[in-house]
Amino acid sequence: MSELHPDEALYSLLCKYLLNEADAVERQWVDSWLQGNTANKAVLDGVRKMLNAPMPAQFSSQTVDTEASWQRLLNTIQPEVQETPVFKLPETKKPGFRWYYAAAAVVVIAVGLGLYNMIYKEDAVVKALAGPLVQTLPDGSTVKLDSLSEITVAGDFGKNDRVVYLKGKAFFDITADEKHPFEVRMNDDMKVRVLGTQFSIDFRENIPLNIHVVSGKIMVMSSKQNRSVVLTPGMLLHQEKPGVKPQIVEHVVSVEKKELSFDDAPLSAVLETVETVYNVKFEVKDAALLKMPLKTNFSNEPIEKVLETLEFMTNTTIEIKAPGLYIIE
């Protein structure tokens, strides 16, 4: 069976809702949709009237071409449609549904087309933005979107919470609002929740995930791992690939510029941060050295310059054991 057009799927879902055949998720979706726009109630009433009308004997799933009927109606009214909201309906169970109701629902589609405003916390979006650009969101927050990156904004943004969906790389400057948490969702697992702060996310395909906090606090959550971690200024969460335990380091001022700042930080913390930012590894022969406090800064330095500084400050020698692997002795 071919997939239903999104608007046809909407009316099929409304039929299930009125016939008490919708599951809990579908009922919650329809309830939210009804609250989003007063015009939506008129659409639901139209479907209710259609369902209460006597069903002609010849009106059955065997005699009605649902897709063809929808296409004819769409072709008739399409010139009047200026914009179509971007949205997704919740997944519905295919078996057992009365498809002749979906076909009959085509009769009332014209009543609601162009009137409804899809509002659903999980899936609805009002716009998709492609980078590079700097965009101010409805709450006053700003997003600096990198090239080949995209962000979509949930349809109920600011109503109960503030949800955006990110693919790619972006820097966020979030307006504080304790009553409406700001949330960045990257996939069905990873998401970041904040109240008001500055942070960046690099979530690109085939590239390690980096989440860096400039100011304030954020909470990074993993649904699949059922874990969360709070990041504060200067902290960087680095994950080589999905499913791998992420590394969390401190003392990072800027990931882009490889700007690091250490103020009496133990050598162990310095090496962990350098390893993460420069994608290298260290082996230390004398474990006692790891407690040595260091006070230094790096700003877009090549790894060779970083090694020279570490040698001088620790009075050690750093040798190359293999590409990207250094021995401190």
N, C-alpha and C positions, 0 to 999 in steps of 0.2 A: 504494500500500500504506500503511495507517495505521501510525503510529509504535508501537513496542513500549512497553509499560509498563516503567518503570525496572528492576523486579525481573526481568521477562522478558528485558530486554536483558542483564542480568547473566548469566543462565543461557545465553543465546545466546553471550555472550563466553566463558564457561567451556567451552562445546562447542568453539568455535574453538581455544581454548587446548589442549584435550586432543587435538584432531584435527590439531595442528600447522598450523592455518590462520591463526593470529593473527600480526599483524606485530610488530615489535620494541616499539613503544609499548604495544600491547595486552598483550604478554607481561610487560613491566615492570610494568604496572598490576596484573595478576593476581598476580605475585610479591609485590608490596607488600601487596596485599589479603590474601594467605595469611599473611603475617607479622604482620598487624595483630590477628588474633584466632584462637585455636586452633579455635574452632567453624567457621571458614571452611574448614578442611581437610576436615571432615566433609561440608560441602556439596559440595566438589569431588569427594570420593569417591563421593557419591551420584550426581552427574552422570556420573562415570566408569562406575559400575555400569549406569546407564541406557543409556549408549552401547554397552556391551559386550553388552547383552541383544539377542536376536534381534528384528529389526524386523518387526512384523506387516505382511502384504501390504497391508492396507487403510489403514495409517498413512502417509499421504503429504500433501504440501502441498496437494494438490487435494481431499482428503477431510476435513481437519482445519481447523476454524475456530480458529486460534490465539488471536485476541483474545477470542472468546466463551469458550473454555476457561479462559483466564486470568481473565476477569471472574467466571465461576461459582466458581472456586476462591477468588478474592479476597473475594467476597461471603460465602463460607462461613466464612473465618477472620478477616475484618476485625474483628469484635467483640473478638478477643483481642489486637489490636495497640494498644498504648498510645501509642507514639511511632514515627514513621518518620524515620530519619536523612535529612538533606538531603545529596544527593550528585549527582554527574554522572559518567557513564561516558565513557571516551575515545571519540572519533568512530570508528565502524567503517565498513568498506567494505561497501556494500550489495550490489553485484553478486557473483555467484559463491558466495554462502554457502548452505549447505544448510538451508533454512528449516524442513524437517520436523524437524530436530534441535531447533530453537527451540521448535516445538510440543510435541515429546516432553518437553522440559525442564520444561514446566508440571507434569508428574507429580511432580517432586521439589522444587518450589518450597516446599512446606509444610515440608520438612525444615529449610530454612535461614531462612525468614522470621522475623524477630525475633531471630535468633541472631548475624547477622554485624555487624561494626562496620567500616564502610567507611573504609579508610585509603589515601589516595593523595595524594602531595605536591602535585600541581597543582590538583586540582578538589574533593576531598572537604572538607566543612565540618561542624563539629559544632554550630554555632549561628549564628544571624543576630541582630544586636542593632541596634535602631533608637533614634535619639536623640530628644530630648535625654536623656543619662544619663552617669554616670561609672562605668566598668566596670573591675574588676580582672581581669586575665587570669591563666591558670594559672601563669605564671612570675613573678607579682608586679608586672608592668608595669601601668600604668593608662592608660586611654583616656578622654578627655573628648569625648563625641560631641555634635555640634551637632544642632539640630532638622532634620528632613527629611534626615537622614544615616543611613547604615547601614554596619556593619562585620560581616564574616563571618570566622570563625576556622577555619583549615585543620584537618582531622581529625588530622593527625600533628603538631600544634603541640607544639614542645619536643622531639620525638624526634630529628630531624636538624637542623632549623632552626625558626624561629618565623615563620610566614607568616599574614598577615591581608589581607583584601580590603576596600578602602574605596570607598564612594560618598558623596561629600559632604565635610563639614568636621570635622576632629578635631584634638585636641591630645594628643600622646603623651609619656608619661614612662616610658622603657624601662629595665628592670632589666638591668644589665650581665651578659653571658654570652658570653665569647669563643668558646666551643665551639659555640654555637647562635646564629648571626646572626638579627637580627629584620628582617623584610622586610614592607613595605607595598606591595601591588600595587594600581594604580589602573585599569589596562586592560591590553590585550595588548602595550603598549609601555612605559609609564612605571612605574617602581617605585623605592622608596627602601629602602636597606639600612643598618642601624645595628648597633652592638654595645651601647651604653648611652648614652642622651642624652635631651634634651627638645627636641621640635620640633613644628611644626604643619603640617598639610596642608589646603589648601582646594581640593577637587576636585569642583566642582559644574557641572552642565550650564549652558552658555551664560554662564559666568563664568570669567575668567582663572584659571589655575592658580597658586597661591602655595604655596611650601614655605619655611618659616622655621625656622632653628635657634636655640634658646635656649642650649643647652649641649652640649658634646661635638662629635662629627662624624657626618655622614651622607654616604652616596654616592647620588646620584640617577642612575639609569641609563635609557637609551632603547634598547630592543632594535632598533627600526627604524632609528635613526640610528647604532647601534653606537657610542654615546658614553656617557661617564660623567663626572660632576663631583663633587668633594668640597666640601661646605659646612661651614663652621665657625661658631661663635657670632656672631650679628649679621648673618649673610648671609641674603639673600632671593632665591630663584629665582622669577621671574615670567614666565609664558608667556601671551600674549594669547589664543591659540587653538592647537589641535593642529596640529603641522606647522610652526609658526612658531618660529624660533630664540628660546630663552628669554633673558631678561635676568637678570643676576646682580649684585646690589648689596650693599653692606656697611652697617654702622652702624645696623642696624634692631634696636631693643630689643623693640618690640611692633608687629605689623602692625595689630592691632585698634585700638589706642589711638594709632596714628600717632606712636609714641614713637621718636625718632631721637636718636643721640648721636654727635657729631663731636669728635674730639680732635686738633687740628692736621691735619685732613684737607684735601686740596687742594679748591678750589672745584669742580673737575671731578667729584670723587667726591660732593660734597655735592649738586650739581645732579642727577647720575644717580639718587641715592637719592630725592630729592624728586620727580623726574619719575615714578619707578616707584610710589612710595607714594601720591602725590596725582593720578596720571594726568594730568600736564601736560607741556609741552615748553618748553625754553629755547633761545634763540639768544643767543650772546655776541659782541658786536662786536669786543672786544679779546681775542684769544686768550691774551695774557699773563696775563690775570686768572685763567685756569683753574688756574694753579699756586699761587695765593694760599692759604695755610693758614688754616683757620677752626676755631675752638673754640666750639661752641655745642650746645644741646640743644633739642629740640622735643617737646612732649607734648600730643597731641590739639589742636594749634593749627590754626585755619582757614588756608587757603592765603594769605589776605591778610596775616595776621600773620607767616607765614614769609617772604613777600616783603619786608615792612617790615624784618625782621631782616637779611635778606641785603643789602638796600640800605644799611643803616647800617654793616654790617661790611665791605662792599666799597667803600663810598663811590661807589656807582653809582646810576643811575636804572633802574627796571624798568617798562617800558611793556607794555600789553596789545596785541598785534598782532591776535589773533583769540581766540575762546573757547578757553581752555586753552593758549594759546601766548603766551610772554612774551619780550620783548627786553631784554637787559641791556646798557646802554651808559653 
